[in-house]
Amino acid sequence: MTRKPIPRPKKPSPDTRDKLTLYVTLMVSTTLCISVLAMVISFMLGLWAKEVDNAEIFKMISPAFSTLIGGMIGFLSGIKLMQNDDKSKSCKD
């Protein structure tokens, strides 16, 4: 008497759009982390450099820091909102 293997449910494979969204999200997150680390290191180097005025360093880097963080967070939240919007439309259909 032979035993038949128990059928296992197949895992649904993510479609191309989900893969692309994941890739872009990871890429943006990695870029944000690297940029923030570079700016924090430059802040720290500027604090201890004797020939550099601390007020000038903060005056130059602060707007770029705020713009970068705001833009990246806005981009990531936009991706997440679009993902949730697509899922809610497909549930209603």
KARAMO-V175948 format. One record per residue. N is the residue number from 0. SS is DSSP state (H for helix, E for strand, L for the rest). BURIAL is b if it has 16 or more other ideal C-beta (glycine too) atoms within 10 Angstrom, else e. D_CENTER is the distance of its C-alpha to the mean C-alpha in Angstrom with 1 decimal. Layout:
n=N ss=SS burial=BURIAL d_center=D_CENTER
n=N ss=SS burial=BURIAL d_center=D_CENTER
This chain:
n=0 ss=L burial=e d_center=55.4
n=1 ss=L burial=e d_center=51.9
n=2 ss=L burial=e d_center=48.8
n=3 ss=L burial=e d_center=46.2
n=4 ss=L burial=e d_center=42.6
n=5 ss=L burial=e d_center=40.6
n=6 ss=L burial=e d_center=38.3
n=7 ss=L burial=e d_center=34.7
n=8 ss=L burial=e d_center=32.3
n=9 ss=L burial=e d_center=30.0
n=10 ss=L burial=e d_center=26.3
n=11 ss=L burial=e d_center=24.7
n=12 ss=L burial=e d_center=22.6
n=13 ss=L burial=e d_center=19.3
n=14 ss=L burial=e d_center=20.0
n=15 ss=H burial=e d_center=18.6
n=16 ss=H burial=e d_center=16.4
n=17 ss=H burial=e d_center=14.7
n=18 ss=H burial=e d_center=14.2
n=19 ss=H burial=e d_center=12.9
n=20 ss=H burial=b d_center=10.4
n=21 ss=H burial=e d_center=9.2
n=22 ss=H burial=e d_center=9.5
n=23 ss=H burial=e d_center=7.7
n=24 ss=H burial=e d_center=4.5
n=25 ss=H burial=e d_center=5.3
n=26 ss=H burial=e d_center=6.5
n=27 ss=H burial=b d_center=4.2
n=28 ss=H burial=e d_center=2.7
n=29 ss=H burial=e d_center=6.4
n=30 ss=H burial=e d_center=7.7
n=31 ss=H burial=b d_center=6.8
n=32 ss=H burial=e d_center=8.5
n=33 ss=H burial=e d_center=11.2
n=34 ss=H burial=e d_center=11.9
n=35 ss=H burial=e d_center=12.3
n=36 ss=H burial=e d_center=14.4
n=37 ss=H burial=e d_center=16.5
n=38 ss=H burial=b d_center=17.2
n=39 ss=H burial=e d_center=18.2
n=40 ss=H burial=e d_center=20.4
n=41 ss=H burial=e d_center=22.0
n=42 ss=H burial=e d_center=22.6
n=43 ss=H burial=e d_center=24.3
n=44 ss=H burial=e d_center=26.3
n=45 ss=H burial=b d_center=27.4
n=46 ss=H burial=e d_center=28.6
n=47 ss=H burial=e d_center=31.0
n=48 ss=L burial=e d_center=32.1
n=49 ss=L burial=e d_center=35.7
n=50 ss=L burial=e d_center=36.0
n=51 ss=L burial=e d_center=32.9
n=52 ss=L burial=e d_center=33.1
n=53 ss=H burial=e d_center=30.3
n=54 ss=H burial=e d_center=30.4
n=55 ss=H burial=e d_center=29.8
n=56 ss=H burial=b d_center=26.8
n=57 ss=H burial=e d_center=25.1
n=58 ss=H burial=e d_center=26.4
n=59 ss=H burial=e d_center=24.8
n=60 ss=H burial=e d_center=21.4
n=61 ss=H burial=e d_center=20.7
n=62 ss=H burial=e d_center=20.3
n=63 ss=H burial=e d_center=17.8
n=64 ss=H burial=b d_center=15.9
n=65 ss=H burial=e d_center=15.9
n=66 ss=H burial=e d_center=15.1
n=67 ss=H burial=e d_center=12.1
n=68 ss=H burial=e d_center=10.6
n=69 ss=H burial=e d_center=11.9
n=70 ss=H burial=e d_center=10.8
n=71 ss=H burial=b d_center=7.1
n=72 ss=H burial=e d_center=7.5
n=73 ss=H burial=e d_center=9.9
n=74 ss=H burial=e d_center=8.2
n=75 ss=H burial=e d_center=5.7
n=76 ss=H burial=e d_center=9.0
n=77 ss=H burial=e d_center=11.0
n=78 ss=H burial=e d_center=9.6
n=79 ss=H burial=e d_center=10.3
n=80 ss=H burial=e d_center=13.6
n=81 ss=H burial=e d_center=14.6
n=82 ss=H burial=e d_center=14.2
n=83 ss=H burial=e d_center=16.3
n=84 ss=H burial=e d_center=18.7
n=85 ss=H burial=e d_center=19.4
n=86 ss=H burial=e d_center=20.1
n=87 ss=H burial=e d_center=22.5
n=88 ss=H burial=e d_center=24.3
n=89 ss=H burial=e d_center=24.9
n=90 ss=H burial=e d_center=26.3
n=91 ss=H burial=e d_center=28.8
n=92 ss=L burial=e d_center=30.1
